[in-house]
Amino acid sequence: MSWTKNRLVFLIIGDVLLFNISFLLAYVMRFGLDIPYANFLPYLRYFPLYTLIYLLLLAIFGAYEVEKGFGFFDHLLVLAPAVGTFVVVHLGMLFLLREFAFPRLTLIAAYLLSWVLTSGWHALDSLILKRTLKPPRALVFGKREEIANLLQKEKVDSVEVVGWVKDEEEEEISGLTGYNLNSCDQLLKESRAEEILVLSSPDLTTRTLNFLIEARKKGVRVALVPSLYELLVGCDGFARLGNVPMIEPWRTASSADRFLIRTLDIIGALALLLTLFPVLVIAALGTKLTSPGPLFFKQERVGLGGKVFKLIKFRTMKPDAEKETGPVFAQEKDPRITPFGRFLRLLRIDELPQFLNVLKGEMSLVGPRPERPVFVEQFQKEVPGYFLRFLVKPGMTGMAQIYGTYDTSPANKLSYDLAYIRNQSFLLNLRLLFLTFKLMLGRKGAR
């Protein structure tokens, strides 16, 4: 098995083992091999929960990010906030659970050992990555002078610069392949680029911007030198090329955040389905008894990567509601909506079956709302960069639903969606879920 391909799995397995070994070693250091059962019971009773909390904190504090240049002491600093937070949480749990038989010296030793051993394990990961992970092939956009100056004066070892995109009248750069800005497919095929770096972001033309959007759509990472405005307002996704600061305007969440988000999706969807089961039963009976037609309404929507899936909702409109009108958005006081359906929409109960889409992995609890293919085709013609919203899974709720209204334009919704994509994280999802519950109490924007 390749370390780089299965790195996160190896790291988590190692962290689980080392965390529990730390506690066992701490007991042995305190009592030898004859450990009193009464003192060992507080660990034995809850060690799976302690381990899960430790892993979650490591992920939240960025311990699973790729850091090729970090050594042991670097990882000690990176892990310090996660371990420190775990100490506070663990001591609070011991107090609440009344587990006072946990020896104090054992606790201190266990905390220190887990910090040191986990740091050493992550330092080994960095060393393996440094020796095995090849730098990605990068294509550079920019003026001839600044690219030549960068390659001459800066130590660029984080990427392998394989070429630059030039105007036809510009001279070649010695030792670097120059490409003309033709079709995205052709240029990416010729250069085999995995990343695109833009050094002159304030001078981007519409043609270049469309190329970058198309490249990002194909999974190519895009980074650019920020303008003064972007530096003043602040931005996430910081990177660097040599000593030149860069940002990723369309970055996606880290692998650790994606793992936590998917865990939250599964646990949250299951918990809410079970909790709201009586509401689901009432909604199902009300729909069947008040209007003829099927219980559920299944409709094609566009999801991650542009893939089409079937979204599930309680039916709130008359059967064949679009037979005469064709595909149209619901309007205020829409005559096609049944009386009971209007009630379901008011409380957003009609959306609850989408928890099944979440469990299937087609949706997330939080993300851009999925649109129908016919509207996606229309919006892609009208709104530049609309396809960028498909870099993440669609969600049951999102920033556009929380901060916008039902009438928010597709362009403004895209701005909300891109802001979410750029900052997507486990903690942001938790915050948006909290705001959604608050919003539901006010019933804002429901139709």
C-alpha positions, 0 to 999 in steps of 0.5 A: 500500500502506498503511504501517500495514497493512504496517508490519512488512514495510516496516520489515524491508525497510528494516532489511535494506537499511540494515544492508548499506548501512552495511557498504558505506559503511564499506568506502568510508570506509576504502578508497574505491571500490577495495576490496581483495577480500581485505578485502571477502570476509569480509563478502561470504561471510556477509552473509545470515547476519549480516543474519538475526542482526541482524533476529532481535536487533532483534525479540527486543529489541522494536525492532518494537513500535508506538511513535508518540511516539518520536523519533530519540534514543529509538530510539537507546536502544531499539536499543542493546541489540540492536546491542550484542549483535550486535557481541558475536555478530559479533566472536565469529563472526569469531573462530570463522570465522577471518575476520581480514581484516575491517578493525577501523576498517571494523567500528567504522564499520559498527556505528555506521552501522547503529545510527544509520541503523536508528534514523533509519528507525524514527524515521521509522516513529514519525512516520508512525504518529503522523500516520496511525494513528488512536487506537482507539475505547475503551469505559470501565468504572468508577464515574461519579466516577472516569471524569469525573475521568479525562477532566477531569484527564488528557490521554487521547490514546492512545485515543478514549473513545466511551462508558462502561458505567453502571448504570441508576440512575447519572447521565450524564456530560456529553459522553460516551455512557452504555451499559447492560450488555446483550449483548456483540454489541449493545454492541460494535455500538452503540459500535464499540469496539476496546478496553475499559478497566476502571478499577475492576478490584477491583470486577468482578462476574461479569457484567462479567467474563463480558462482558470474556471474551466481548469478548476472544473477539471480538478486542477488546483489554481493559486494566484498572487493576491491583489492589495484589496484581497490582502486588506480584506483577508483571505483563506487558502494561503500558499507560497511560491518560493517567497511569493505569497499566493492564495487559492481562490477556489480551494476545497476543504482538507481531507481531515475536514472532509472526513469530519464533515462526512462523519457529521453528515452520517451521525446528524442525518441518522439522529435527526431522522430518528428524532423527527420520525413522528413528524415524518409520519404526520407529514406522510399521512397528511400528504396522502390524506389531503391530496391524491398522488404519490407521497414523495416527489423525486426530481433530478438535481445536479450534485458534486462534479456536475453529476445528476442525482434524484432529490427526495422531498415530500410532495407539496404540489398537485400531481403533474404541476409542471405539465402546463407551465414547464420547469419554473421556480415556485412563486409566492402564493403559487396556486400549484401548491396544496394547502397542506403542502404550503404548511410543510413548506412553511416549516420546511418539513418537505425537505426532511426526506433529503436526509436519505440523500445525505446518507447515500452520499449524494448531499451534505447537511451543509452546501450549495442548494442543488439546482435542476439540470435545466436551470443549471444550463441556463445559469452557466450561460448567464453567470460566469463561474457558476460551475464552481459551486459543484466543487463540493456536495450540495447541501440541505442548507447553505450560506445562500439560504441563511443570509439570502432570501428566496428571491436572491439572484443566481449571481448573488447565490453563487457569491455566497456559495463560493464564500462557503467553498473557500472557507469550508470546514467542519467548524463552519458547517457546525456554525451554519447548522446552528444558524439554520435551526435559528432561521427555521424558528423565524420561518424566513424565506419559506415558500 
